Amino acid sequence: MAVDIRTRTPRRNATFADHRELQHRKRTGSADRMPMQKIMNLLPTLPFWPEPTHGGRGTRLRGATRILSWLQTMPGDGWQDRWQNSGADYGTEWIDQLVADDPRPCGPQHVRDELRTALTCLLALRVILPSYTFLTAYGAVNLFKIIRSAVSPEAFARVEQAGLRRGMEGRQLAEALTLLTKVVLHTGKDLPDLTPDDLFEVRAWQLGHAGRMTQGVHGAWELLVDIGVLPERTTMRSALRQGQRPTAELVDRYQIKNKPIRDLLIRYLDERRPGMDYSSFRTFVCTLASTFWADIEQHNPEVRSLDLPEDVVVAWKERLHHVVKADGSKRVRKSRLAVLTHVRSFYLDLQEWALEDPSWAPWAVPSPVRKGDTDGMAKERRATTAEMHQRIRDRLPHLQALVEAAERHRQDQADLLAKATATEVGDTFDHDATLYRRIVYKSFARGGTQRGRPTILVQHRVTGEQTDLTQAEDEAFWAWAIIEVLRHTGVRIEELLEITHLALISYKLPGTGEIVPLLQIVPSKSNEERLLLVTPELASSLATVIARIRAIHGTVPLVSRYDGQEAVTGPPLPHLFQRAQGGWRQEVISPRVVQKLLNHTLQRTGLLDRAGQPLRFTPHDFRRMFVTDAVTGGLPVHIAARLLGHKNLTTTQAYLAVFQDDLIRTYRAFVDERRAMRPTTEYREPTQEEWREFQQHFELRKVELGTCGRPYGTPCNHEHACFSELTCGSSRSEVGLASVSTDLVLRHEVLELISNDCSKLFAEFGGDVVEFGIVGVHPILGELEHPFASESLDTDQHIYRPVDALAPRPLLVELLKLVVCASHHVFGSFAHQFDPVQEGEVGVPAFFEQARPFLS
């Protein structure tokens, strides 16, 4: 069988632009075409040029002459071309070569210092614009500080003040200033003239050479925003996000080689796009372009039309059953029927549109997916719903343990942080019978630009484990806040993260004038706004969150949130679920962080699922548990639907996980309430005569050739039929009459035998039958339902479970054999399992002899 593996070249990040093309921009400095002598004359004008009373002037002049003379030997139209053609832009090996070629006896270190100080002067004059590769390899400690004193010194001073206002520590601010200095040197621009593309370029270089960004990139962007160089209220993340991409770009990610098919898919998807949200649309594109056609192309490159051969279709449907991972392992594809449905709708749409627009006609071909291929959708939905219900039944009983663990950990981390903060560095303190010693990071102990982010760090005295209490307490708090709000509101994860300070509103009840707090949930999946009543528990949790943010910032900061489902960035709003990143940058918590905090809390509880594996909660589990608990507690399901934002009650009902004890308790309460409204005489115990009449009804039901099926207490035409109609001589009537007679005799024989055998069994195991007829009662076994009351094979409907758990099991086994055998024989359920006998030869004892080996 063919393997569903498609080899693709690495594609760019779908969320963030990488701006690789910016690295190839041509750049030249302001002194690129300037003669060598004029450059030498400009050197003394530099702000950091040594005073006449100090040495070093001659050193710089000699070094500059040496570098410029060497560059003049290289091909190129200007100094920048010569610099790049010489290879100097890719490292510092050329400096070593010039040192080795110097004939003077002054020593190599003196020559090296001479060249390095001269190079600093040439960079400040914009004679050459170095690459980021060279600046990283150069590693001059004082270079960037000297350049800031010569290039845009006032702008750099404003940037430094903005960093201090933001609360940046020495190292954070130094990283941002260093990166901005590199950008100024590389682009040849003054600091106020920088553009977003200039920072995008340095980010692209970092990703290409180091595989990651340095910490200074985000800080540099926001500091430029603070001084007005970049657009107001923007971040690098928001500027890098590409937003919703064109359909053609989404399709081209899957490298479809057949251009007519590619163009058809783009045209078709453009038609469908307005009626879909962006997340669903991306899934739809992936299904048609990748899972369907790209897979067909990979395994059958000769196929050029949508009219697929039967063998190609069969092979594709076979591959569709599994998803092959990158390591070659397989897993069952859960969305197989959804893929088939999407492909079928694609073909049917083309056929329908061809009737109205002839341009679609060439593509109107039979669908490879028949209607019968998708018949399992309803069954799959039922299985998914059942799995979801079982998931909630497994988790709802543990919800309180999770809540208590989160609250306990939050309080513990807060107390530990308070004790550590009050302890001097190097001292030891006790918390919860555990000794800790407060320590600091080495970077924090340094001064100036090397001072790291302030944090409370402790070390376990026994294990030596170090813990950042500032981060640990912050994570413990937000884990608690997330769990509390989710369980009290039942909101979706995106709705949780979009809660703002403005969402808390009050409503005055018209009748009483009471002020009721409400929580406004902004439109998300259903694009419908709704209001939730704020309970005292929810109000306390939200107030704690607001107080924490205000204690740090005075107010709730305005932060933009990125919606990953719709690929859009919202306006700056006072979001409640925001944290400080790096100690100074506020960002809304991401869904990934929410799940990580939940996982850490669950690890501390030690809860396990039915398989013995660690129990896992998702944010959406709280939504299902919320509505299950609410409806179980008496909330009408249509009100629960409004709280969840569902338009259809069926959707809400699929969320409800009914527990067996809830079902029994609720139904009994319903019956008790209904009985309380009726006369008590209607619910008296039946007499023995009434029981016999009820039993006789079932004995007389089976007449002629089948079961009458009439309800109890109603007349039956067959019972009062003329005897001649039953004995008219036809073979059918004779068989029917014989069947009735045999059935009545056999029923009485079976009932008598069961009564005798059960009495013997009860006596053998130490009990007396109090009463045995329709219902038997035994002191040990409890109630025994009459076997004739049901034709079901389920023995739970024949025998109630013993009241006493110590009831002898052998007695139950033997009793079940008797009752099930007899009931099956009477109703013919297992007639095909026994040896055939002639009519009239089988009796009840012979029947039991045949039945016992089968049941044992």
Salt bridges, closest charged atoms under 4 A:
ASP4 OD1 - ARG6 NH1 3.12
ASP4 OD2 - ARG333 NH2 3.43
ASP18 OD1 - ARG12 NH1 3.40
ASP18 OD2 - ARG20 NE 2.98
ASP32 OD2 - ARG33 NE 3.82
ASP81 OD1 - LYS26 NZ 3.33
ASP89 OD2 - ARG27 NH2 3.13
ASP96 OD1 - ARG112 NH1 2.70
ASP102 OD2 - ARG66 NH1 2.87
ASP102 OD2 - ARG104 NH2 2.96
GLU114 OE2 - ARG62 NE 3.17
GLU114 OE1 - ARG104 NH2 2.66
GLU169 OE1 - ARG451 NE 3.81
ASP190 OD1 - ARG126 NH2 3.41
ASP198 OD1 - ARG25 NH2 3.17
ASP198 OD2 - LYS189 NZ 3.02
GLU201 OE1 - ARG25 NH2 2.52
GLU201 OE2 - HIS186 NE2 2.88
GLU222 OE1 - ARG166 NH1 3.18
ASP226 OD2 - ARG166 NE 2.52
GLU249 OE2 - ARG245 NE 3.03
ASP252 OD1 - ARG262 NE 2.64
ASP263 OD2 - LYS259 NZ 2.85
ASP263 OD1 - ARG262 NH1 2.70
ASP295 OD1 - ARG6 NH1 3.15
ASP295 OD1 - HIS299 ND1 3.55
ASP295 OD2 - ARG319 NH2 2.65
GLU310 OE1 - ARG370 NH2 3.67
ASP349 OD2 - ARG272 NH1 3.19
ASP357 OD2 - ARG267 NH2 3.46
ASP373 OD2 - LYS317 NZ 2.61
ASP394 OD2 - ARG610 NE 3.27
GLU407 OE1 - ARG410 NH2 3.40
ASP412 OD1 - HIS431 NE2 2.91
ASP468 OD2 - ARG453 NH2 3.95
GLU473 OE1 - ARG548 NH2 2.86
ASP474 OD1 - ARG548 NH2 3.25
ASP474 OD2 - ARG579 NE 2.72
GLU475 OE2 - LYS596 NZ 3.95
GLU484 OE2 - ARG487 NE 3.22
GLU484 OE1 - HIS488 NE2 3.38
GLU495 OE2 - ARG492 NH1 2.69
GLU495 OE1 - ARG530 NH2 2.93
GLU498 OE2 - ARG561 NH1 3.05
GLU528 OE2 - LYS647 NZ 3.72
GLU587 OE2 - ARG237 NE 3.70
GLU587 OE2 - ARG585 NE 3.02
ASP621 OD1 - ARG391 NE 2.83
ASP621 OD2 - ARG395 NE 3.77
ASP621 OD1 - ARG624 NH1 3.52
ASP662 OD1 - ARG665 NH2 2.25
GLU682 OE2 - ARG678 NH2 3.03
GLU689 OE1 - ARG692 NH2 3.07
GLU690 OE2 - ARG684 NH2 2.72
GLU699 OE1 - HIS748 NE2 3.86
GLU719 OE2 - ARG710 NH2 2.44
ASP743 OD2 - ARG747 NE 2.73
GLU814 OE2 - LYS817 NZ 3.99
